[in-house]
Amino acid sequence: MLEQTIVAISTSIITASAINIIRMSGSDSLIVLNKIFKAKTNDFEGYRIYHGNIMDGDKIIDDVLVSVFKAPHSYTGEDMVEINCHGGIYVTRKIYELCLSNGARAAMEGEFTKRAFLNGKMDLTQAEAVNDLIMADNKNNAFLAVNSLKGSVGQLLMPLMDDVMQIIANIEVNIDYPEYDDVGIITANEIKPLVDDWLIRCQEILEKAESTLIVKEGVKTVIVGKPNVGKSSLLNALLAEDKAIVTEIAGTTRDLVEGDIHLKNVTLHLIDTAGIHDTDNMIEQIGIEKSQEALKQAQLVILVMDGSKELDNEDKELLELTKDKNRIVVYNKQDLSAKTHEINISAINGDISQLIDEINMRFETNQLVLEQPSLNNERQISLMKEAQSSMKLVKKSLEDNVPLDLINEDLQNSYRCLKEILGEYHREDLLDGIFSRFCVGK
């Protein structure tokens, strides 16, 4: 696949625009260019921009600027060409088709960045950061992506990788060369503090990663309460649209209603649930079961109480049910009550400022925290947890006085997981899955 020259339209052609960019990468990029581009020279130097015409035979298609990059100093590490043409849909597609008919093939999703990774221009975490930067929907996400793009994850993991390899090397030297007098015999007592220190640092990285993931991907937020306390009104007020049906009839919401809201410090993935209470209605029971399942997966629970009434047994049961969750208790219908509570809202009137302030305060992210290197997605975190699990097995084996040569497999697996985070150890299907999420042309 790498020997083929690929081409893609790297800009959107849904509508006409001022300019578009057609991108080629591969050893035949300049050969293809010479077949379709007429300029004052056909001996192209790297890192220059050339002006000329795209030709279809003797017919001029467009007046363009062409940027040329020579291997290995390009984004992909290969010869690359970027054709800046006028942004008409017909013109752009015509130039793209000329590239295809003269020797290039259509690029797959993310194939330019995949080639950059395979050619050693970036590690896998940096490649993932490219897509994160494209998809970033707020300044914090963009900042995290740029930080990862600079290689921060590799810098974070290298000390852990070096320490694991040092332990492995010491054990293997003792196993392979026990007769050498100048090789010190390493003991379990010497390894134990190294493993303990490694596990402490690993846990710190995982805790930071969980916080980073909340910043990046948002918080699964469930709105719960008994029927008719105003959960759907609150969802509508948060989303600033009438997404959920609101009536005075209890039990209107029978299924989960969802939506996203981008606040100052965090994105919430909101789920309005059916009111949790005792009922003989079969349809309501199904909705309540879904609510309870959503509650289990929630990272934040907004528990809505009717502020115009005294708490009853159902309210107290919900307080007990959610006590171990990250929870905000709000008292709705303040417009109907003279009572004051810690967080008072009137969802029907859109008066939810106290709740918004509380959410932003809970998820306020210090800029210094964002600047620290961190794992950035579930793939990276999952592999880090696997590395941690293997090292915990090493710790237990040492405590059980297992011979050092028998713990080597767990050490090797821990090391392999760290290398896989960076893509130094990878499977082709894993790469296909990662880069398929990219847009074509990147």
N, C-alpha and C positions, 0 to 999 in steps of 0.2 A: 504493500500500500504506500509506503513512504517514497518509493521510486516514481510514483505518479505525480504529475503536476495537477493541483486542484485549483478551482476557481469558485468564487461566490460573490453575490452582491451583498456588501457589508452594511448597506444603509437600507432604510425602509423604502419600498416602492408602492405602498398602498395608495399614496397620492403623489402628485407631482411636487417636486421640491427644487430648491436652487441648484444643488449639486447632488450627485450620488457617487459612490465609490465601488468599483469592481476590484476584487483582490485576488491575486494569484500567488501560489507558493509551490516551489518544486524546481528541480534541475532544468526543466524545459521552459521555465517562465519567460526568459528572454527570447527563446526561440519562437514561442507563441506570439510574444509582443511584436517581434520583427515582422511577422506575417500580416499583422493587422494595423500597425502603427507607422505612419509616415512622418518623419521628423528630419531635421538637418543632419542627424547622425543616426547610424544604427549600431554604433559601438558604445554601448551604454556603460557609464561608470556608476558605481554605487553611491548612495546617499546624495543623489541629485534629482532635480525635477526637470523634466523635459516637456516642451510644448510642441504640439503637432496635431495631426488628424488621425482619427480611427477610420480605416478604409475597409470597404467591402468590395474587393476587386479594385476597380477604378472609381468607385463611388464613395464620396465623403459621407460618413455617418455622423461625426461630431468633431468639434474642436476641443481638445482635452489637454490636461496636464497629467504627466505620468511620473510617479515617484519610483525609484529603483533602489533596492537594497540587496547587497551581495552577501552570500553565506561566508562565514557563520554569523556575521553581525547583523542579524535581522530578528524580527519577533519569533519566527519559527526556527531560526537557525539555518534556513534554506535560502536560495535566491527567491526574492519576492518582488512583485510589481503591484502597485496600486494605481488604478486609472481613475482620475477625478473627471467625471463627465458632467454635462448638464443633466438636471434632474428629471427630465421627462421620462415617463414610464416606458414608452416605445424605445427611445434612444438607449436607455439603460439596459433593457432586456436584449436589444439587438447586439450591443457590445458584448454582453455576457454570452449570447449564443455564438458570436464569432470566436470567442475564446474556446468554447466547447468544440466547435467544428474544426479548430486548428490545433487540437492536441491536448487540451486540458479536460479534466473531468469534473463533474459537480462535486463540491465539497459536502461532507456530511456535517451534522450539527457539532459544533465545537472542534472541528478537525484542525483548524489552524492552531488553537491552543493545545490540543492533544499532541500535535507535532512539536510544538515548543517544549512540551514536557518530555516527550520521547527523545528529543535532541539535546536534552540537558540544559535548556534555557531557563527552566524554573522547576521547582519541585511540585508535587501534587497539591499541596496546600496552597501554593501560590496560584496554580491553575484554577483551583476552586474559587480563590479570591477574585479572579478576573470576572467570573460569572456573578459573584456576590456584588461586585462593584456595579455591574450593569443593572442588576436587579434591585439595588439599594433604593428604598423608598423614604429614607430619612437621613439626617446628617450623621447620626450615630452608626447606622449600618454602613454608610459610605466610609466613615472613619475606620471602622473595624476592617473593612475590605482592603483599604489602602495599607493599613498596618500589616495585614497578612501578606499582601502583595510584595511588601519589602522583605519578606522572609522571616517574619517574627516567630512563626510556629517552629521553624527549623532551629532558630536560636534557642527557643524554649526547650526543645527536646534533646538537643545535642548533649548537654551535660548528663542527662539521664541515660542516654544511649552509651556514652563513654564509660559511665560508672558500671553499667551492666556488663559491657564488654571487658572491662578490667577484671571484674570478678570471674567471668568465664575464662579469661586468659590465665589467671592465677591458678584456677582449679585444673585446667588442662595441662599446664606446665608441670604441675605436681604429679598428674596422672601419667604423662608421657615420658617425663625425665626424672623419675624419683631418685636415680643414682647420682645426679649432679649435686655436688656439695655446695656449689655457689647459688643453688636455687632454694630459697627459703620454703619451708613447709607451711602452707597456709592452713589455718584451723577454722572450725566452725565458729569459735569465739571471736575470731577476727572478722569473719564475714557478717555475723549477726548485726553489729552496729551499722555496717554499710547498708544492709538490707532495710533496717529500721529507718535510717535517714532517707533512703530512696523512697520508701512508702509514704513518709511524711510529705515529701516534696510532690509526689504523685497526687496525693489527696488534695493538696493545695491547688494544683493545676486543675483537677476535676471540679473543685468547688468554684473556682474562678470561671471555668468553662460553662457551668450551669448558669451563672449570672450573665455571662456573655450571650448565651443562647436566648435568654429571655429578652435581652436588648435587641438581638438580631431578628428573632422569629416571632416575638410577641408572647402574650400570656393567655393561656386557655382560661377563660373567665366564665363562670356559671352564675346566673342570677337565680336564686332560690327563694322560696317563701311559700306560705300556704295560699290557697286560692284567693283571688280578689284583693291582694295587698298592693297591687300596682307594679308587678314585675314587667309586664308587657309595656306599660306606660314608661317605665324606666328605660327599657331597651329602646323604645322609639325616641325618647329624649336624648339618649346617648348617641344614637345614630342620626338624629335630626331628620328622621323620616318615619312614616307610618308603616313599619315593617310587620308589626304584630297587631292582631285584632284586639281592640280594647272595648270592653262593654262592662256594664255593672253586674253582668251574670257571672257567677263564680264558675271556674273551671273552663273558661273559654279556650285556653291553650291546652291542646291535647297532644301536641308533638313539639319537638325541639325547633326553635326559631333562632337563626344564627345571623351574625353580621360582624364586621370589623370596624374598629374606631382607632384612629391615630391620635393619641394624646401627646402632650409636650415631652414626656419622658418614656413613654412606652406605647406599644400597640396592643390592644385588647382584642382577642378573638372571642366575641360574646355569644353566649348561648342562653336564651330565655327558656326556662323549663316549665313543664306542667306543675301546678301547685301540688306540693307533697302533703297528703293528708289521707285519712282513712275514708275509703269509698267502696261501694258495692258495684259501681258502674265499671263494666269490663273495659270499655274504651279508655276511661280515665285511668284505670289500673295500668294499662299498657304505657300510657304517657308518663305515669309516675315511675314505673320501672326504668324507662329511658332517662328520666331525670336523675334517678339514683345512680345510674351507670355514669352519666356525665359528671356527677358530683365526685365520683371516685377519681376521675382523670383530671379534675380541675386543678390549676395552679393558683387560682384566686377565686374565692367565693364571695359574692355580694349577697348577703342575707337581708331580705327586705321584710320589715315589720310594719304593721299598720299603726302609725303614730297617733291616730285618733282614738285608739282603743287600748284597754289594758291587755297585757300579755296573757294568753291562755295556754292550755296544756300543749296544743299543737306548736305554738311558738317556742315553748320551752324544749320540746322534743327536737325541733330544728336547731336550737342553740346547742343542745347536747350532741346532735349528729355532726355538726360542723366545727366543734370546738378544737379539733386537732388540725384543721385546715388553715391555710393563709386566708383570713376572713375579715371582711368589713361589714359591720352591722349598720344598716341605715334605717331610719324611721321615716316612712313616707306619709303623705297626706298632712304635712305640717300646716297647710292652708285650712284644714278642718280642726286643728288642735292648738291649744294654748301651751301645751307641754313642750319642753325643750329637751333634746337628747344630744349626745355627742355629735352625731351626724344627722341633720334634718334635711329632708328634701320634699319637694312637691313635684313629682314626676309628671303629672298631668299638665302642669303649668310650665314645665321645662326648667324648673328651679332646682338644679342638681350640682351647683357650684361646690358645695362642701364635699360632696363625694368625689368630684374631679380633683379637687385639691388634695384629698387624702390619697387617692391613687397615685398622683404625680409625686407626692412626698415619699410614698413607699418604694417607688421605683426610680427615685432620683439617682442618677449614675454620675459619680465623680469622673471628671475628664481624665484624671490621673489613672483611674482604674481602666478606662478605655484604652489608654496608651500602653498599658502593660500587655505583653504577648499572651495570647489565649488560643485554645482550641476553638473552632468556629462552627462545627456542625456535628450532627449525630454520628456520622461515619467516624470522624476523628475521636469523638468522645467514647464511642463504643470500643474502638481499638485500644484506647488508653485504659479503659476499664478492664479489658482482657489482659493487657500487660500487667495491670495491678493485681488481678486475680492470680496470674501465674507467679508473681513475686510473693504474694501471700502464701502460696503453696510452698515456695522456697523457705519462707520464714517458719512455717509449721514443720517442714522436714528438718530444718536445723534444730528446732526445739525438741524434735523426736530423735535426734542423734542419727539421722539417716546419713549414710556415707556420702561425701561430697560429690563423688562422681555420679551419683544417682539423682542429684538435684539439677544437673546440667540441662536436662531437657526443658524444665520449667524456665530456667534462665534464658535458654535459647528462644523459647516462645515469647517471653516478655520482650526480648530484643527484636524479634521478628515483627511484633505488633507495632513497636515504635517506628521501625523502618517502613512498615506499610502505611502509616499515617502520612509519611513524606513521599510515598510512592516509590521508594527504593526497592521495595518488594511488592509486586502487584500481579494481579490476574487480568487477562485481557477482558473478561466479562465485566470486571469491576470498572475498568477504564471506560468501556462502552457505556455503562450505566451512568457514570459521572458526566461524561462529555455529551451524552444525549440530551442533557438538560440545558445545554448552551444553545444560543441562536446560531443559525447558519451564518457563516462569514466571520465567526469568532472562534 
